[in-house]
Amino acid sequence: MLVATVPAIEGRPVQWYLGIVSGEAVTAGRRSPGVLVHSPGDEEGCGAGARALDLRDARDTAIFEMLREAAERGANAVIGVGLGYECIRVARGATALMVTVSGTAVRV
């Protein structure tokens, strides 16, 4: 399946638009030291205690979920893909990172 952040794939005209598809994943909440991501205005850092592998796993899981939904709709590509990252405070100083991904499922 083709995945693109751009709104069209050159040389592959869209035959059908099949709707918006999305996927989400959350890293495990942790309290161990270390800073993964700094958000503007976030002095402590988001994802404290998370590791880069957790971030990659969450991103890959979110993309996989989006592609699964696109395949269920009969798509062979997803265009206009965007990723989002959000810090979530889960309990007593523990944080987790939520990864969201969305795009438009199409048949090219």
N, C-alpha and C positions, 0 to 999 in steps of 0.2 A: 504494500500500500504506500502510495506517495504521501508525504507530509511536507507542507511548505508554509513558511511564515508570510509569504507574499500572497496577494489576492488572486493570482492566476499563475498557471504553469505554462511558460512559453512553448508554443507549438502543440499544446494539448488543450483544445477548447472544451469548456464545460458543456456536457450534454444535459445533465440534470443537477439541480441543487436539491439536496436531501435534508437540509436543516442543520441547525447548530448541534454539535456534539461536545461533550466535556468529560473530564476525568478529574478525580481528586485523590490525594493521598496525604497522610500525616505521619511525620516522624514520631518516634516514641519520645515522650516527655522525659527529660533528664535534668539532674541537678549538678552533674560533675562539672569541673572547671573547663574553660575553653570557650572561645567565641567563634561562631561560624559565620554569621551575617550581621552587619550593622545596618540598621534602618535609620533614615533621617530622624533625629530627635530621640533615638533609642540609645541611651547612654550605656546600658548594660550589654547590649547586643542581643540579637534574636537567635534562638537556637543554641543558647549556651549549653555546652555539654554534648551537642550533636556532633557527629563526625561527617566529613565530606561524603563518605560512602552512604550514610543515611540520606543525605540530600539527593545523591544520584539515584538511590533506590526509590525514594519518594517521587522524584521526577519521572523516572522510567515507569513506575507503577501508574502514575496519573496519565501518561501518554498511552500506555497499554490499554487502560480503561476507555480512553477516548477512541482509540482505534477499534476496540471491540464494539463499541456503540455504532461507529461508522460502518463497520462490516455488517452488523445486523440490519442496517438500513440499505445495504447493497452498494455502498460507496467503494470506490477504488482509490480515492484520494481525499485528503483533508487539507483545505487551504485556509489562509488567514489565521494560522495557529498563533495563539498567544499564551504565555506562561505567567502565572502569578505566584508570589510567595508571601505568606503572612505568618507572623509570629503569634502563637497562641500560648497564653499563660494557663497551665492546666491545674496546678495545685502547689501550694507552699513553695513558691519560687521555681518550680519546674516549668520548663517551656518546651513547646513542640513547634515544628514548622509545618504549616499546611501548604501544599503545592497544588495549584489548580491549573488546568490547561483546557483550552476550548478552541474550536475552529468550525469551519463550515464543511460538512460532508458533501462530496460531489462525486459524480460519475463523469470521468473524462474519456 
